[in-house]
Amino acid sequence: MYTDIVLEQKAENFMRHLGLTPKGNYFTCYHFAHPILDLLFLGPLVEGIVTKVALIIATEEELIIKKMGSLLSFAFDDIKGKTYDKNIIRIPKSEIVNFEMKDWIILGYDLGYLLTVEADRKYYFRVAKVTGYDFSTINFFNLKANNFFDLVTENNTK
């Protein structure tokens, strides 16, 4: 397993490949086909297959989503030179119909934040780690405070 510093460096190298300057505007999270999948009590093996990891990059002009693979197969090996241009979704700000960020509390359990992005289709992301000093948590809260460069249309968080 990689250290946080190595993960951060790989994410920044990927951003430079895209022609972006890393400014704390990226974080990792879970990606679901629909949030109901996050609520089902599945066995660890099935949950590891269903749960996907994504790198989210926010800029003033667009939201970039790099799909990383399932939780079981996740490794930042998926962000290396030969796979940089695979599994990328780029959503220009002008095409974002709705970007909602809300507390994700189910049956009294705080599951972090649910981000719903609607453009040509809906994308669902969960930010589960909301404490700590890793780059992803710090960057997420900096972006949250900045409304993701004004990409957020609805903010229902504490």
Secondary structure as the mmCIF struct_conf table of DSSP 4:
data_model
#
loop_
_struct_conf.conf_type_id
_struct_conf.id
_struct_conf.beg_label_comp_id
_struct_conf.beg_label_asym_id
_struct_conf.beg_label_seq_id
_struct_conf.end_label_comp_id
_struct_conf.end_label_asym_id
_struct_conf.end_label_seq_id
HELX_RH_AL_P HELX_RH_AL_P1 ASP A 4 HIS A 17
TURN_TY1_P TURN_TY1_P1 LEU A 18 GLY A 19
BEND BEND1 LYS A 23 GLY A 24
STRN STRN1 TYR A 26 PHE A 32
BEND BEND2 ALA A 33 HIS A 34
TURN_TY1_P TURN_TY1_P2 PRO A 35 PRO A 35
HELX_RH_AL_P HELX_RH_AL_P2 ILE A 36 LEU A 39
BEND BEND3 LEU A 40 LEU A 40
HELX_RH_AL_P HELX_RH_AL_P3 PRO A 44 VAL A 50
STRN STRN2 LYS A 52 ALA A 58
BEND BEND4 GLU A 60 GLU A 61
STRN STRN3 GLU A 62 SER A 70
TURN_TY1_P TURN_TY1_P3 LEU A 71 SER A 73
HELX_RH_3T_P HELX_RH_3T_P1 PHE A 76 ASP A 78
BEND BEND5 ILE A 79 LYS A 80
HELX_RH_3T_P HELX_RH_3T_P2 GLY A 81 THR A 83
TURN_TY1_P TURN_TY1_P4 TYR A 84 ASP A 85
BEND BEND6 LYS A 86 ASN A 87
STRN STRN4 ILE A 88 PRO A 92
HELX_RH_3T_P HELX_RH_3T_P3 LYS A 93 GLU A 95
BEND BEND7 VAL A 97 VAL A 97
STRN STRN5 ASN A 98 ILE A 106
TURN_TY1_P TURN_TY1_P5 LEU A 107 GLY A 108
STRN STRN6 TYR A 109 GLU A 118
BEND BEND8 ALA A 119 ARG A 121
STRN STRN7 LYS A 122 VAL A 127
BEND BEND9 THR A 131 GLY A 132
BEND BEND10 ASP A 134 ASP A 134
HELX_RH_AL_P HELX_RH_AL_P4 PHE A 135 ALA A 145
TURN_TY1_P TURN_TY1_P6 ASN A 146 ASN A 146
HELX_RH_AL_P HELX_RH_AL_P5 ASN A 147 ASP A 150
TURN_TY1_P TURN_TY1_P7 LEU A 151 LEU A 151
BEND BEND11 THR A 153 THR A 153
STRN STRN8 GLU A 154 ASN A 156
#
